Amino acid sequence: MSDAEVPEPEAETPAFRQRPFQPPPGATDLLLVRHGQSQAYVPGTLFDLIDGQGDPPLSADGEAQARCVAGRLAERGIDAIYISTMRRTAQTAAPLATELGITPTVEAGLREVHLGDWEGGVFRKNVADGHPIALRMMAEERSDVIPGAEPADALAARVRAALDRIAAAHRGNRVAAFTHGGVIGQALALATGSRPFAFTGADNASISRLVLTPDRWIVRGFNDTAHLD
């Protein structure tokens, strides 16, 4: 090879690394926080009702869980906080709202599933007692077998509408929505097309995560309780 001849550089083989998930541009990063533990039901003493639904306050343990949630989320870049109409969500959100200086927005569509004749705390006792209707509810995966309870399709429609409203108002933002176990289960079932009760049982003060786009809802986490350990 003469001094004037320079060899062609060899083409580099492309390399494709695995990358961490990033929400698509304009998506809403939604953290669904179940309220902290509420006060125990004592048979014969119904909880106060709001719009026909049981509205117990947090227990002392629930208040401690609310502080743990605030500690977990205070540095997560929360742009907005939502609560349901029920005081246990407002009480759970309060430490985080105070820390961040954000006034929570009430979204009625985030309220718990209406349990009809089993409202006011009766649901807890009947489930614990293995009531035949409670057993049927679990077998059929629908709470509307309870007399007077909210129809399954109505629950699905209001949860979808509530989350769509939140997403439309907060494109590109991260939002903490303090809500209820039934709503979290329904939201994740809608996102995945799963069985209705596949995601029921979220623990008190747990965090589940959905990324909402106009085209789809992406599940990024369910029942995270690391802050409670």
PyMOL commands that set and color helices and strands:
alter all, ss='L'
color gray80, all
select helices_A, chain A and resi 60-73+87-100+108-110+116-128+132-140+143-145+152-169+181-192+226-228
alter helices_A, ss='H'
color red, helices_A
select strands_A, chain A and resi 28-34+49-50+53-54+80-83+105-106+174-179+207-212+217-224
alter strands_A, ss='S'
color yellow, strands_A
deselect
rebuild
show_as cartoon
